[in-house]
């Protein structure tokens, strides 16, 4: 069954998959573009962020290298699972296939 274009998937994971430095960057960049890449972060209360994940064929995909490596790893994992967004939540799932950071 094909997913309708008006339905989007998101990856629900723990904030442990990003570093404290990246968390600060997300706080600083909420509702803004990061460099020239199409990444927009929205706050989820005090517990995390919803982050847009550009598709593999996005014209700005080559600018993803501008992101922190931990965030880029999560974006690549999300794209592998056909997700358009990542919901980073302090109570989200810790994924064994992704690095985790203690902060």
Buried (B, 14 or more C-beta within 10 A) or exposed (E): EEEEEEEEEBBBBBBBBBBEEBBEBBEEBEEEEBEEBBBBBBEBEEEBBBBBBBEEEBEBBEBBEEBBEBBBBBBEBBBEEEBBBBBBBEEBEEBEEBEBBEE
